Amino acid sequence: MDANTCLTCGNKFAGKFCNQCGEKVIDQKDRRFIHFIGELINALTFADSKLWRSITTILKHPGKMSHDYVIGRRTRYMKPVSLFFLANLIYFFSPIFNTFHTPLQVQTGLSSSLHRSLAKRMVDKEVSQNWESYENYEEQYNLKTTELSKMLLIVFAVFLTILFLPIHLGTEKRLLADHLTISLEMMTYVLVFCIQGVGILFLILGTIGLDFLRTEAYVSLAALVLLIYFVFASERNFYGLKGWRRWMNTVLVLIAVMAVLTLYRILLFFVTFWMV
């Protein structure tokens, strides 16, 4: 067998693959168009298989994919972070629902907002000093915050991770990376099913004469039910909890989600304010 010199690491080896870095020896047939098409089809088919298996596992068995991933059973699924960014990309370009988008009117007018008074004072001062009218500022603010609200979702996952750690003290999942994995799975589930899935469902209901269901209350209720299902199932499938601890943690996680949503909106306001 002829000896080859690896063009990447300089190692001398026999065969088609370098035994040191894995680089392949390219011959003429590897440069043909039909070979490129074959590799493309193979890559897409392989990725689609992993994607479909990951999404269906998240829906049918919330927390199982993350559990398999942290114990080392990883080849069957997409990486949780890759899956999250794919779901976020779809959400970024989707016009159905902008759940995490919080317009200026909500930031400065929501009575239960912790930062409402401060936000209103900051905006009023900014408009009086640098803008022709409040309407012009509001239009630019809302355009920018819609973009940022989708880009900052990774921060939402990080906030959840920090709160998951004390909530799940005493479980086998002790590493911060473990909690980050399940929080990324949860965010993927929220983006795909609680937002896009519910959005598509209510659009379909509207086309068959059930427009009265397309209200914020019904949409929020449907999304909440789906979220409760995920949290309750993942407490068993990922954390291995049963009985009263599983029920208690489900409630605590839902409270954590609401708390993180508040923190996320505060962060979103200040980041948008500084960038407009």
Secondary structure in CASP SS format (residue, H / E / C, confidence):
PFRMAT SS
TARGET T0000
AUTHOR 0000-0000-0000
METHOD secondary structure of the structure
MODEL  1
M C 1.00
D C 1.00
A E 1.00
N E 1.00
T E 1.00
C C 1.00
L C 1.00
T C 1.00
C C 1.00
G C 1.00
N C 1.00
K E 1.00
F E 1.00
A E 1.00
G C 1.00
K C 1.00
F E 1.00
C C 1.00
N C 1.00
Q C 1.00
C C 1.00
G C 1.00
E C 1.00
K E 1.00
V C 1.00
I C 1.00
D C 1.00
Q H 1.00
K H 1.00
D H 1.00
R H 1.00
R C 1.00
F H 1.00
I H 1.00
H H 1.00
F H 1.00
I H 1.00
G H 1.00
E H 1.00
L H 1.00
I H 1.00
N H 1.00
A H 1.00
L H 1.00
T H 1.00
F H 1.00
A H 1.00
D H 1.00
S H 1.00
K H 1.00
L H 1.00
W H 1.00
R H 1.00
S H 1.00
I H 1.00
T H 1.00
T H 1.00
I H 1.00
L H 1.00
K H 1.00
H C 1.00
P C 1.00
G C 1.00
K H 1.00
M H 1.00
S H 1.00
H H 1.00
D H 1.00
Y H 1.00
V H 1.00
I H 1.00
G C 1.00
R C 1.00
R C 1.00
T C 1.00
R C 1.00
Y C 1.00
M C 1.00
K C 1.00
P H 1.00
V H 1.00
S H 1.00
L H 1.00
F H 1.00
F H 1.00
L H 1.00
A H 1.00
N H 1.00
L H 1.00
I H 1.00
Y H 1.00
F H 1.00
F H 1.00
S C 1.00
P C 1.00
I C 1.00
F C 1.00
N C 1.00
T C 1.00
F C 1.00
H C 1.00
T C 1.00
P C 1.00
L H 1.00
Q H 1.00
V H 1.00
Q H 1.00
T H 1.00
G H 1.00
L C 1.00
S C 1.00
S C 1.00
S C 1.00
L C 1.00
H C 1.00
R H 1.00
S H 1.00
L H 1.00
A H 1.00
K H 1.00
R H 1.00
M H 1.00
V H 1.00
D H 1.00
K H 1.00
E H 1.00
V H 1.00
S H 1.00
Q H 1.00
N H 1.00
W C 1.00
E C 1.00
S C 1.00
Y H 1.00
E H 1.00
N H 1.00
Y H 1.00
E H 1.00
E H 1.00
Q H 1.00
Y H 1.00
N H 1.00
L H 1.00
K H 1.00
T H 1.00
T H 1.00
E H 1.00
L H 1.00
S H 1.00
K H 1.00
M H 1.00
L C 1.00
L H 1.00
I H 1.00
V H 1.00
F H 1.00
A H 1.00
V H 1.00
F H 1.00
L H 1.00
T H 1.00
I H 1.00
L H 1.00
F H 1.00
L H 1.00
P H 1.00
I H 1.00
H C 1.00
L C 1.00
G C 1.00
T C 1.00
E C 1.00
K C 1.00
R C 1.00
L C 1.00
L H 1.00
A H 1.00
D H 1.00
H H 1.00
L H 1.00
T H 1.00
I H 1.00
S H 1.00
L H 1.00
E H 1.00
M H 1.00
M H 1.00
T H 1.00
Y H 1.00
V H 1.00
L H 1.00
V H 1.00
F H 1.00
C H 1.00
I H 1.00
Q H 1.00
G H 1.00
V H 1.00
G H 1.00
I H 1.00
L H 1.00
F H 1.00
L H 1.00
I H 1.00
L H 1.00
G H 1.00
T H 1.00
I C 1.00
G C 1.00
L C 1.00
D H 1.00
F H 1.00
L H 1.00
R C 1.00
T C 1.00
E H 1.00
A H 1.00
Y H 1.00
V H 1.00
S H 1.00
L H 1.00
A H 1.00
A H 1.00
L H 1.00
V H 1.00
L H 1.00
L H 1.00
I H 1.00
Y H 1.00
F H 1.00
V H 1.00
F H 1.00
A H 1.00
S H 1.00
E H 1.00
R H 1.00
N H 1.00
F C 1.00
Y C 1.00
G C 1.00
L C 1.00
K C 1.00
G H 1.00
W H 1.00
R H 1.00
R H 1.00
W H 1.00
M H 1.00
N H 1.00
T H 1.00
V H 1.00
L H 1.00
V H 1.00
L H 1.00
I H 1.00
A H 1.00
V H 1.00
M H 1.00
A H 1.00
V H 1.00
L H 1.00
T H 1.00
L H 1.00
Y H 1.00
R H 1.00
I H 1.00
L H 1.00
L H 1.00
F H 1.00
F H 1.00
V H 1.00
T H 1.00
F H 1.00
W H 1.00
M H 1.00
V C 1.00
END
